[in-house]
Amino acid sequence: MSDAAARLGVSHVKIRRFIRDGILPPEQVMRCAPYQIRPSDLENERIKAELARKSPCRTEDDNQESLFSVHLKRGA
């Protein structure tokens, strides 16, 4: 799972979501064993579409103000 996350440039949480949502088919050789993910499954069109989809928490709007733009004085 860690290798799959690194290869796609995402967190292991994202890989778990792909598995949970049925987008990424994992294999387990036995119960409680680590998941095995085939590299070919990472090339799946559904995976590519999910990776291309923007998260609602991310924006590329240059006009959006940062929540952290106000600098507080030390000791205030």
PDB file of N, CA, C and O in Angstrom:
ATOM      1  N   MET A   1       0.816  -1.179   0.000  1.00  0.00           N
ATOM      2  CA  MET A   1       0.000   0.000   0.000  1.00  0.00           C
ATOM      3  C   MET A   1       0.874   1.263   0.000  1.00  0.00           C
ATOM      4  O   MET A   1       0.570   2.238  -0.687  1.00  0.00           O
ATOM      5  N   SER A   2       1.949   1.230   0.769  1.00  0.00           N
ATOM      6  CA  SER A   2       2.854   2.384   0.807  1.00  0.00           C
ATOM      7  C   SER A   2       3.520   2.602  -0.545  1.00  0.00           C
ATOM      8  O   SER A   2       3.684   3.740  -0.985  1.00  0.00           O
ATOM      9  N   ASP A   3       3.899   1.521  -1.198  1.00  0.00           N
ATOM     10  CA  ASP A   3       4.510   1.636  -2.525  1.00  0.00           C
ATOM     11  C   ASP A   3       3.520   2.204  -3.538  1.00  0.00           C
ATOM     12  O   ASP A   3       3.888   3.023  -4.380  1.00  0.00           O
ATOM     13  N   ALA A   4       2.278   1.771  -3.453  1.00  0.00           N
ATOM     14  CA  ALA A   4       1.242   2.280  -4.366  1.00  0.00           C
ATOM     15  C   ALA A   4       1.017   3.772  -4.118  1.00  0.00           C
ATOM     16  O   ALA A   4       0.885   4.547  -5.065  1.00  0.00           O
ATOM     17  N   ALA A   5       0.974   4.168  -2.864  1.00  0.00           N
ATOM     18  CA  ALA A   5       0.784   5.579  -2.524  1.00  0.00           C
ATOM     19  C   ALA A   5       1.943   6.429  -3.047  1.00  0.00           C
ATOM     20  O   ALA A   5       1.735   7.505  -3.607  1.00  0.00           O
ATOM     21  N   ALA A   6       3.151   5.933  -2.858  1.00  0.00           N
ATOM     22  CA  ALA A   6       4.329   6.664  -3.333  1.00  0.00           C
ATOM     23  C   ALA A   6       4.326   6.771  -4.858  1.00  0.00           C
ATOM     24  O   ALA A   6       4.655   7.817  -5.419  1.00  0.00           O
ATOM     25  N   ARG A   7       3.958   5.694  -5.505  1.00  0.00           N
ATOM     26  CA  ARG A   7       3.954   5.688  -6.981  1.00  0.00           C
ATOM     27  C   ARG A   7       2.939   6.682  -7.545  1.00  0.00           C
ATOM     28  O   ARG A   7       3.185   7.314  -8.572  1.00  0.00           O
ATOM     29  N   LEU A   8       1.783   6.818  -6.859  1.00  0.00           N
ATOM     30  CA  LEU A   8       0.751   7.742  -7.324  1.00  0.00           C
ATOM     31  C   LEU A   8       0.923   9.152  -6.763  1.00  0.00           C
ATOM     32  O   LEU A   8       0.269  10.091  -7.218  1.00  0.00           O
ATOM     33  N   GLY A   9       1.800   9.297  -5.777  1.00  0.00           N
ATOM     34  CA  GLY A   9       2.004  10.613  -5.173  1.00  0.00           C
ATOM     35  C   GLY A   9       0.868  11.031  -4.256  1.00  0.00           C
ATOM     36  O   GLY A   9       0.532  12.211  -4.161  1.00  0.00           O
ATOM     37  N   VAL A  10       0.276  10.044  -3.579  1.00  0.00           N
ATOM     38  CA  VAL A  10      -0.827  10.318  -2.655  1.00  0.00           C
ATOM     39  C   VAL A  10      -0.511   9.677  -1.306  1.00  0.00           C
ATOM     40  O   VAL A  10       0.485   8.969  -1.161  1.00  0.00           O
ATOM     41  N   SER A  11      -1.362   9.933  -0.335  1.00  0.00           N
ATOM     42  CA  SER A  11      -1.174   9.331   0.982  1.00  0.00           C
ATOM     43  C   SER A  11      -1.745   7.917   1.005  1.00  0.00           C
ATOM     44  O   SER A  11      -2.513   7.528   0.125  1.00  0.00           O
ATOM     45  N   HIS A  12      -1.358   7.160   2.021  1.00  0.00           N
ATOM     46  CA  HIS A  12      -1.919   5.811   2.168  1.00  0.00           C
ATOM     47  C   HIS A  12      -3.408   5.877   2.464  1.00  0.00           C
ATOM     48  O   HIS A  12      -4.136   4.923   2.189  1.00  0.00           O
ATOM     49  N   VAL A  13      -3.868   6.992   3.022  1.00  0.00           N
ATOM     50  CA  VAL A  13      -5.302   7.175   3.292  1.00  0.00           C
ATOM     51  C   VAL A  13      -6.077   7.191   1.969  1.00  0.00           C
ATOM     52  O   VAL A  13      -7.155   6.607   1.865  1.00  0.00           O
ATOM     53  N   LYS A  14      -5.521   7.859   0.974  1.00  0.00           N
ATOM     54  CA  LYS A  14      -6.166   7.908  -0.346  1.00  0.00           C
ATOM     55  C   LYS A  14      -6.241   6.512  -0.956  1.00  0.00           C
ATOM     56  O   LYS A  14      -7.248   6.158  -1.569  1.00  0.00           O
ATOM     57  N   ILE A  15      -5.191   5.722  -0.795  1.00  0.00           N
ATOM     58  CA  ILE A  15      -5.191   4.347  -1.303  1.00  0.00           C
ATOM     59  C   ILE A  15      -6.278   3.544  -0.595  1.00  0.00           C
ATOM     60  O   ILE A  15      -7.000   2.781  -1.236  1.00  0.00           O
ATOM     61  N   ARG A  16      -6.398   3.708   0.710  1.00  0.00           N
ATOM     62  CA  ARG A  16      -7.455   3.007   1.459  1.00  0.00           C
ATOM     63  C   ARG A  16      -8.843   3.415   0.968  1.00  0.00           C
ATOM     64  O   ARG A  16      -9.743   2.580   0.887  1.00  0.00           O
ATOM     65  N   ARG A  17      -9.019   4.697   0.639  1.00  0.00           N
ATOM     66  CA  ARG A  17     -10.314   5.151   0.099  1.00  0.00           C
ATOM     67  C   ARG A  17     -10.597   4.506  -1.249  1.00  0.00           C
ATOM     68  O   ARG A  17     -11.721   4.078  -1.512  1.00  0.00           O
ATOM     69  N   PHE A  18      -9.582   4.436  -2.102  1.00  0.00           N
ATOM     70  CA  PHE A  18      -9.753   3.781  -3.399  1.00  0.00           C
ATOM     71  C   PHE A  18     -10.184   2.330  -3.199  1.00  0.00           C
ATOM     72  O   PHE A  18     -11.052   1.831  -3.916  1.00  0.00           O
ATOM     73  N   ILE A  19      -9.583   1.666  -2.236  1.00  0.00           N
ATOM     74  CA  ILE A  19      -9.945   0.272  -1.950  1.00  0.00           C
ATOM     75  C   ILE A  19     -11.368   0.202  -1.420  1.00  0.00           C
ATOM     76  O   ILE A  19     -12.173  -0.598  -1.895  1.00  0.00           O
ATOM     77  N   ARG A  20     -11.679   1.043  -0.433  1.00  0.00           N
ATOM     78  CA  ARG A  20     -13.010   1.049   0.174  1.00  0.00           C
ATOM     79  C   ARG A  20     -14.103   1.330  -0.860  1.00  0.00           C
ATOM     80  O   ARG A  20     -15.167   0.713  -0.832  1.00  0.00           O
ATOM     81  N   ASP A  21     -13.833   2.254  -1.759  1.00  0.00           N
ATOM     82  CA  ASP A  21     -14.824   2.653  -2.768  1.00  0.00           C
ATOM     83  C   ASP A  21     -14.881   1.710  -3.960  1.00  0.00           C
ATOM     84  O   ASP A  21     -15.668   1.923  -4.882  1.00  0.00           O
ATOM     85  N   GLY A  22     -14.051   0.664  -3.951  1.00  0.00           N
ATOM     86  CA  GLY A  22     -14.079  -0.313  -5.031  1.00  0.00           C
ATOM     87  C   GLY A  22     -13.372   0.142  -6.293  1.00  0.00           C
ATOM     88  O   GLY A  22     -13.538  -0.470  -7.348  1.00  0.00           O
ATOM     89  N   ILE A  23     -12.587   1.207  -6.203  1.00  0.00           N
ATOM     90  CA  ILE A  23     -11.869   1.725  -7.359  1.00  0.00           C
ATOM     91  C   ILE A  23     -10.576   0.952  -7.578  1.00  0.00           C
ATOM     92  O   ILE A  23     -10.151   0.744  -8.714  1.00  0.00           O
ATOM     93  N   LEU A  24      -9.960   0.533  -6.491  1.00  0.00           N
ATOM     94  CA  LEU A  24      -8.701  -0.190  -6.555  1.00  0.00           C
ATOM     95  C   LEU A  24      -8.896  -1.571  -5.940  1.00  0.00           C
ATOM     96  O   LEU A  24      -9.231  -1.684  -4.761  1.00  0.00           O
ATOM     97  N   PRO A  25      -8.689  -2.624  -6.732  1.00  0.00           N
ATOM     98  CA  PRO A  25      -8.889  -3.973  -6.206  1.00  0.00           C
ATOM     99  C   PRO A  25      -7.635  -4.505  -5.498  1.00  0.00           C
ATOM    100  O   PRO A  25      -6.626  -4.773  -6.150  1.00  0.00           O
ATOM    101  N   PRO A  26      -7.693  -4.659  -4.176  1.00  0.00           N
ATOM    102  CA  PRO A  26      -6.540  -5.215  -3.470  1.00  0.00           C
ATOM    103  C   PRO A  26      -6.629  -6.735  -3.411  1.00  0.00           C
ATOM    104  O   PRO A  26      -7.692  -7.316  -3.630  1.00  0.00           O
ATOM    105  N   GLU A  27      -5.530  -7.355  -3.120  1.00  0.00           N
ATOM    106  CA  GLU A  27      -5.516  -8.802  -2.913  1.00  0.00           C
ATOM    107  C   GLU A  27      -4.863  -9.073  -1.565  1.00  0.00           C
ATOM    108  O   GLU A  27      -3.919  -8.391  -1.167  1.00  0.00           O
ATOM    109  N   GLN A  28      -5.376 -10.072  -0.876  1.00  0.00           N
ATOM    110  CA  GLN A  28      -4.758 -10.531   0.353  1.00  0.00           C
ATOM    111  C   GLN A  28      -4.523 -12.029   0.203  1.00  0.00           C
ATOM    112  O   GLN A  28      -5.440 -12.775  -0.140  1.00  0.00           O
ATOM    113  N   VAL A  29      -3.306 -12.463   0.459  1.00  0.00           N
ATOM    114  CA  VAL A  29      -3.020 -13.882   0.321  1.00  0.00           C
ATOM    115  C   VAL A  29      -3.671 -14.680   1.443  1.00  0.00           C
ATOM    116  O   VAL A  29      -3.968 -15.865   1.289  1.00  0.00           O
ATOM    117  N   MET A  30      -3.887 -14.015   2.572  1.00  0.00           N
ATOM    118  CA  MET A  30      -4.614 -14.631   3.677  1.00  0.00           C
ATOM    119  C   MET A  30      -5.189 -13.523   4.557  1.00  0.00           C
ATOM    120  O   MET A  30      -4.721 -12.385   4.517  1.00  0.00           O
ATOM    121  N   ARG A  31      -6.167 -13.848   5.321  1.00  0.00           N
ATOM    122  CA  ARG A  31      -6.826 -12.882   6.196  1.00  0.00           C
ATOM    123  C   ARG A  31      -5.801 -12.213   7.110  1.00  0.00           C
ATOM    124  O   ARG A  31      -4.915 -12.874   7.652  1.00  0.00           O
ATOM    125  N   CYS A  32      -5.927 -10.922   7.273  1.00  0.00           N
ATOM    126  CA  CYS A  32      -5.056 -10.082   8.108  1.00  0.00           C
ATOM    127  C   CYS A  32      -3.674  -9.847   7.498  1.00  0.00           C
ATOM    128  O   CYS A  32      -2.839  -9.183   8.112  1.00  0.00           O
ATOM    129  N   ALA A  33      -3.425 -10.368   6.330  1.00  0.00           N
ATOM    130  CA  ALA A  33      -2.155 -10.097   5.649  1.00  0.00           C
ATOM    131  C   ALA A  33      -2.232  -8.708   5.015  1.00  0.00           C
ATOM    132  O   ALA A  33      -3.325  -8.195   4.774  1.00  0.00           O
ATOM    133  N   PRO A  34      -1.088  -8.105   4.749  1.00  0.00           N
ATOM    134  CA  PRO A  34      -1.121  -6.794   4.086  1.00  0.00           C
ATOM    135  C   PRO A  34      -1.732  -6.920   2.687  1.00  0.00           C
ATOM    136  O   PRO A  34      -1.644  -7.961   2.036  1.00  0.00           O
ATOM    137  N   TYR A  35      -2.344  -5.838   2.259  1.00  0.00           N
ATOM    138  CA  TYR A  35      -2.888  -5.815   0.907  1.00  0.00           C
ATOM    139  C   TYR A  35      -1.756  -5.823  -0.107  1.00  0.00           C
ATOM    140  O   TYR A  35      -0.701  -5.226   0.113  1.00  0.00           O
ATOM    141  N   GLN A  36      -1.986  -6.498  -1.203  1.00  0.00           N
ATOM    142  CA  GLN A  36      -1.069  -6.469  -2.331  1.00  0.00           C
ATOM    143  C   GLN A  36      -1.806  -5.804  -3.481  1.00  0.00           C
ATOM    144  O   GLN A  36      -2.932  -6.175  -3.811  1.00  0.00           O
ATOM    145  N   ILE A  37      -1.168  -4.834  -4.075  1.00  0.00           N
ATOM    146  CA  ILE A  37      -1.778  -4.084  -5.169  1.00  0.00           C
ATOM    147  C   ILE A  37      -0.887  -4.242  -6.388  1.00  0.00           C
ATOM    148  O   ILE A  37       0.311  -3.961  -6.345  1.00  0.00           O
ATOM    149  N   ARG A  38      -1.489  -4.693  -7.467  1.00  0.00           N
ATOM    150  CA  ARG A  38      -0.728  -4.880  -8.707  1.00  0.00           C
ATOM    151  C   ARG A  38      -0.416  -3.526  -9.336  1.00  0.00           C
ATOM    152  O   ARG A  38      -1.291  -2.663  -9.400  1.00  0.00           O
ATOM    153  N   PRO A  39       0.803  -3.326  -9.796  1.00  0.00           N
ATOM    154  CA  PRO A  39       1.155  -2.068 -10.456  1.00  0.00           C
ATOM    155  C   PRO A  39       0.243  -1.757 -11.644  1.00  0.00           C
ATOM    156  O   PRO A  39      -0.059  -0.593 -11.905  1.00  0.00           O
ATOM    157  N   SER A  40      -0.192  -2.786 -12.360  1.00  0.00           N
ATOM    158  CA  SER A  40      -1.075  -2.556 -13.511  1.00  0.00           C
ATOM    159  C   SER A  40      -2.417  -1.960 -13.092  1.00  0.00           C
ATOM    160  O   SER A  40      -3.039  -1.228 -13.861  1.00  0.00           O
ATOM    161  N   ASP A  41      -2.868  -2.274 -11.867  1.00  0.00           N
ATOM    162  CA  ASP A  41      -4.129  -1.702 -11.382  1.00  0.00           C
ATOM    163  C   ASP A  41      -4.019  -0.203 -11.110  1.00  0.00           C
ATOM    164  O   ASP A  41      -5.026   0.504 -11.101  1.00  0.00           O
ATOM    165  N   LEU A  42      -2.805   0.277 -10.892  1.00  0.00           N
ATOM    166  CA  LEU A  42      -2.611   1.710 -10.655  1.00  0.00           C
ATOM    167  C   LEU A  42      -2.752   2.520 -11.933  1.00  0.00           C
ATOM    168  O   LEU A  42      -2.872   3.744 -11.887  1.00  0.00           O
ATOM    169  N   GLU A  43      -2.738   1.844 -13.068  1.00  0.00           N
ATOM    170  CA  GLU A  43      -2.898   2.502 -14.370  1.00  0.00           C
ATOM    171  C   GLU A  43      -4.355   2.536 -14.825  1.00  0.00           C
ATOM    172  O   GLU A  43      -4.653   3.015 -15.919  1.00  0.00           O
ATOM    173  N   ASN A  44      -5.242   2.041 -14.009  1.00  0.00           N
ATOM    174  CA  ASN A  44      -6.673   1.983 -14.296  1.00  0.00           C
ATOM    175  C   ASN A  44      -7.219   3.384 -14.606  1.00  0.00           C
ATOM    176  O   ASN A  44      -6.818   4.363 -13.977  1.00  0.00           O
ATOM    177  N   GLU A  45      -8.119   3.471 -15.561  1.00  0.00           N
ATOM    178  CA  GLU A  45      -8.715   4.763 -15.946  1.00  0.00           C
ATOM    179  C   GLU A  45      -9.491   5.401 -14.793  1.00  0.00           C
ATOM    180  O   GLU A  45      -9.512   6.625 -14.665  1.00  0.00           O
ATOM    181  N   ARG A  46     -10.123   4.586 -13.959  1.00  0.00           N
ATOM    182  CA  ARG A  46     -10.858   5.148 -12.806  1.00  0.00           C
ATOM    183  C   ARG A  46      -9.893   5.797 -11.813  1.00  0.00           C
ATOM    184  O   ARG A  46     -10.197   6.840 -11.234  1.00  0.00           O
ATOM    185  N   ILE A  47      -8.738   5.178 -11.623  1.00  0.00           N
ATOM    186  CA  ILE A  47      -7.725   5.757 -10.735  1.00  0.00           C
ATOM    187  C   ILE A  47      -7.254   7.086 -11.310  1.00  0.00           C
ATOM    188  O   ILE A  47      -7.167   8.081 -10.590  1.00  0.00           O
ATOM    189  N   LYS A  48      -6.953   7.106 -12.590  1.00  0.00           N
ATOM    190  CA  LYS A  48      -6.489   8.337 -13.237  1.00  0.00           C
ATOM    191  C   LYS A  48      -7.534   9.442 -13.130  1.00  0.00           C
ATOM    192  O   LYS A  48      -7.191  10.600 -12.891  1.00  0.00           O
ATOM    193  N   ALA A  49      -8.808   9.090 -13.306  1.00  0.00           N
ATOM    194  CA  ALA A  49      -9.877  10.081 -13.205  1.00  0.00           C
ATOM    195  C   ALA A  49      -9.984  10.632 -11.782  1.00  0.00           C
ATOM    196  O   ALA A  49     -10.162  11.835 -11.592  1.00  0.00           O
ATOM    197  N   GLU A  50      -9.875   9.759 -10.790  1.00  0.00           N
ATOM    198  CA  GLU A  50      -9.942  10.205  -9.395  1.00  0.00           C
ATOM    199  C   GLU A  50      -8.769  11.115  -9.050  1.00  0.00           C
ATOM    200  O   GLU A  50      -8.942  12.105  -8.338  1.00  0.00           O
ATOM    201  N   LEU A  51      -7.590  10.792  -9.543  1.00  0.00           N
ATOM    202  CA  LEU A  51      -6.423  11.620  -9.269  1.00  0.00           C
ATOM    203  C   LEU A  51      -6.526  12.978  -9.948  1.00  0.00           C
ATOM    204  O   LEU A  51      -6.017  13.971  -9.428  1.00  0.00           O
ATOM    205  N   ALA A  52      -7.178  13.030 -11.099  1.00  0.00           N
ATOM    206  CA  ALA A  52      -7.327  14.283 -11.831  1.00  0.00           C
ATOM    207  C   ALA A  52      -8.401  15.181 -11.225  1.00  0.00           C
ATOM    208  O   ALA A  52      -8.389  16.398 -11.411  1.00  0.00           O
ATOM    209  N   ARG A  53      -9.319  14.569 -10.503  1.00  0.00           N
ATOM    210  CA  ARG A  53     -10.418  15.326  -9.895  1.00  0.00           C
ATOM    211  C   ARG A  53      -9.888  16.219  -8.780  1.00  0.00           C
ATOM    212  O   ARG A  53      -9.079  15.785  -7.960  1.00  0.00           O
ATOM    213  N   LYS A  54     -10.338  17.442  -8.753  1.00  0.00           N
ATOM    214  CA  LYS A  54      -9.909  18.391  -7.725  1.00  0.00           C
ATOM    215  C   LYS A  54     -10.677  18.148  -6.440  1.00  0.00           C
ATOM    216  O   LYS A  54     -11.879  17.883  -6.459  1.00  0.00           O
ATOM    217  N   SER A  55      -9.984  18.239  -5.350  1.00  0.00           N
ATOM    218  CA  SER A  55     -10.616  18.155  -4.036  1.00  0.00           C
ATOM    219  C   SER A  55     -11.347  19.465  -3.778  1.00  0.00           C
ATOM    220  O   SER A  55     -10.858  20.520  -4.182  1.00  0.00           O
ATOM    221  N   PRO A  56     -12.505  19.434  -3.117  1.00  0.00           N
ATOM    222  CA  PRO A  56     -13.216  20.684  -2.834  1.00  0.00           C
ATOM    223  C   PRO A  56     -12.438  21.586  -1.883  1.00  0.00           C
ATOM    224  O   PRO A  56     -12.741  22.773  -1.766  1.00  0.00           O
ATOM    225  N   CYS A  57     -11.446  21.033  -1.208  1.00  0.00           N
ATOM    226  CA  CYS A  57     -10.660  21.820  -0.258  1.00  0.00           C
ATOM    227  C   CYS A  57      -9.505  22.550  -0.925  1.00  0.00           C
ATOM    228  O   CYS A  57      -8.864  23.400  -0.308  1.00  0.00           O
ATOM    229  N   ARG A  58      -9.243  22.225  -2.166  1.00  0.00           N
ATOM    230  CA  ARG A  58      -8.128  22.849  -2.865  1.00  0.00           C
ATOM    231  C   ARG A  58      -8.650  23.773  -3.938  1.00  0.00           C
ATOM    232  O   ARG A  58      -9.617  23.461  -4.632  1.00  0.00           O
ATOM    233  N   THR A  59      -8.016  24.885  -4.063  1.00  0.00           N
ATOM    234  CA  THR A  59      -8.419  25.837  -5.092  1.00  0.00           C
ATOM    235  C   THR A  59      -7.176  26.480  -5.677  1.00  0.00           C
ATOM    236  O   THR A  59      -6.140  26.560  -5.017  1.00  0.00           O
ATOM    237  N   GLU A  60      -7.279  26.925  -6.885  1.00  0.00           N
ATOM    238  CA  GLU A  60      -6.167  27.620  -7.529  1.00  0.00           C
ATOM    239  C   GLU A  60      -6.577  29.039  -7.878  1.00  0.00           C
ATOM    240  O   GLU A  60      -6.083  29.613  -8.848  1.00  0.00           O
ATOM    241  N   ASP A  61      -7.479  29.603  -7.089  1.00  0.00           N
ATOM    242  CA  ASP A  61      -7.960  30.960  -7.313  1.00  0.00           C
ATOM    243  C   ASP A  61      -6.953  31.947  -6.737  1.00  0.00           C
ATOM    244  O   ASP A  61      -6.774  32.010  -5.520  1.00  0.00           O
ATOM    245  N   ASP A  62      -6.297  32.717  -7.596  1.00  0.00           N
ATOM    246  CA  ASP A  62      -5.290  33.683  -7.148  1.00  0.00           C
ATOM    247  C   ASP A  62      -5.896  34.832  -6.354  1.00  0.00           C
ATOM    248  O   ASP A  62      -5.183  35.524  -5.627  1.00  0.00           O
ATOM    249  N   ASN A  63      -7.200  35.044  -6.483  1.00  0.00           N
ATOM    250  CA  ASN A  63      -7.856  36.149  -5.778  1.00  0.00           C
ATOM    251  C   ASN A  63      -8.340  35.763  -4.387  1.00  0.00           C
ATOM    252  O   ASN A  63      -8.804  36.625  -3.641  1.00  0.00           O
ATOM    253  N   GLN A  64      -8.243  34.498  -4.026  1.00  0.00           N
ATOM    254  CA  GLN A  64      -8.704  34.071  -2.716  1.00  0.00           C
ATOM    255  C   GLN A  64      -7.699  34.478  -1.652  1.00  0.00           C
ATOM    256  O   GLN A  64      -6.498  34.246  -1.785  1.00  0.00           O
ATOM    257  N   GLU A  65      -8.221  35.098  -0.581  1.00  0.00           N
ATOM    258  CA  GLU A  65      -7.357  35.520   0.507  1.00  0.00           C
ATOM    259  C   GLU A  65      -7.036  34.342   1.410  1.00  0.00           C
ATOM    260  O   GLU A  65      -7.859  33.450   1.620  1.00  0.00           O
ATOM    261  N   SER A  66      -5.835  34.359   1.933  1.00  0.00           N
ATOM    262  CA  SER A  66      -5.409  33.318   2.855  1.00  0.00           C
ATOM    263  C   SER A  66      -6.019  33.574   4.222  1.00  0.00           C
ATOM    264  O   SER A  66      -6.167  34.724   4.636  1.00  0.00           O
ATOM    265  N   LEU A  67      -6.370  32.512   4.920  1.00  0.00           N
ATOM    266  CA  LEU A  67      -6.846  32.652   6.295  1.00  0.00           C
ATOM    267  C   LEU A  67      -5.728  33.114   7.214  1.00  0.00           C
ATOM    268  O   LEU A  67      -5.986  33.617   8.307  1.00  0.00           O
ATOM    269  N   PHE A  68      -4.512  32.948   6.781  1.00  0.00           N
ATOM    270  CA  PHE A  68      -3.363  33.260   7.620  1.00  0.00           C
ATOM    271  C   PHE A  68      -2.640  34.522   7.157  1.00  0.00           C
ATOM    272  O   PHE A  68      -1.445  34.684   7.409  1.00  0.00           O
ATOM    273  N   SER A  69      -3.359  35.411   6.485  1.00  0.00           N
ATOM    274  CA  SER A  69      -2.709  36.613   5.958  1.00  0.00           C
ATOM    275  C   SER A  69      -2.501  37.673   7.031  1.00  0.00           C
ATOM    276  O   SER A  69      -1.687  38.578   6.849  1.00  0.00           O
ATOM    277  N   VAL A  70      -3.213  37.580   8.135  1.00  0.00           N
ATOM    278  CA  VAL A  70      -3.067  38.558   9.208  1.00  0.00           C
ATOM    279  C   VAL A  70      -1.941  38.102  10.131  1.00  0.00           C
ATOM    280  O   VAL A  70      -1.966  36.984  10.646  1.00  0.00           O
ATOM    281  N   HIS A  71      -0.969  38.960  10.332  1.00  0.00           N
ATOM    282  CA  HIS A  71       0.159  38.633  11.214  1.00  0.00           C
ATOM    283  C   HIS A  71      -0.099  39.258  12.575  1.00  0.00           C
ATOM    284  O   HIS A  71      -0.294  40.468  12.682  1.00  0.00           O
ATOM    285  N   LEU A  72      -0.098  38.448  13.595  1.00  0.00           N
ATOM    286  CA  LEU A  72      -0.306  38.936  14.943  1.00  0.00           C
ATOM    287  C   LEU A  72       1.019  39.403  15.534  1.00  0.00           C
ATOM    288  O   LEU A  72       2.069  38.809  15.289  1.00  0.00           O
ATOM    289  N   LYS A  73       0.951  40.468  16.311  1.00  0.00           N
ATOM    290  CA  LYS A  73       2.145  40.953  16.974  1.00  0.00           C
ATOM    291  C   LYS A  73       2.520  40.005  18.104  1.00  0.00           C
ATOM    292  O   LYS A  73       1.650  39.443  18.769  1.00  0.00           O
ATOM    293  N   ARG A  74       3.790  39.836  18.309  1.00  0.00           N
ATOM    294  CA  ARG A  74       4.268  38.969  19.381  1.00  0.00           C
ATOM    295  C   ARG A  74       3.797  39.524  20.717  1.00  0.00           C
ATOM    296  O   ARG A  74       3.951  40.715  20.991  1.00  0.00           O
ATOM    297  N   GLY A  75       3.221  38.654  21.551  1.00  0.00           N
ATOM    298  CA  GLY A  75       2.752  39.032  22.878  1.00  0.00           C
ATOM    299  C   GLY A  75       1.326  39.565  22.862  1.00  0.00           C
ATOM    300  O   GLY A  75       0.800  39.916  23.918  1.00  0.00           O
ATOM    301  N   ALA A  76       0.694  39.636  21.719  1.00  0.00           N
ATOM    302  CA  ALA A  76      -0.682  40.149  21.657  1.00  0.00           C
ATOM    303  C   ALA A  76      -1.685  39.096  21.968  1.00  0.00           C
ATOM    304  O   ALA A  76      -2.886  39.365  21.959  1.00  0.00           O
TER     305      ALA A  76
END
